[in-house]
């Protein structure tokens, strides 16, 4: 292994783990979203909705009626 790979492996073992709790998830989510521009936010929202609609037909049907009416 090269020295660089060994250093990277050593660095990972030396990193302290942060507790994955509600407060830290909120802090991290806020930092991540604050770093995005509007295009990133819109892409994330669209992608999240498509996945939600794929997985939850009830959500798809409700939002279709709310947004599209009877159009098909």
C-alpha positions, 0 to 999 in steps of 0.5 A: 500500500502506498503511504497515502492510503495508509495515512487515510486509513490511519486518519479514519481510525483516529476520527472521533465519532459524533453521536448520531442523535436528534440534535446532531442530525438537525444541526447537520441537516441545517448545515448541508441545506444551507450550503446548497443553492436554489438549483440543488434545493429544487433538484433534491425536492423533485427527486425526493417527491418522485421517490415518495410517490413511487413508494407510497401510492396513497401520497401520489393519489392525494397530491395528484388530486390536489395539484392536477385535479382529474387531469390524466 
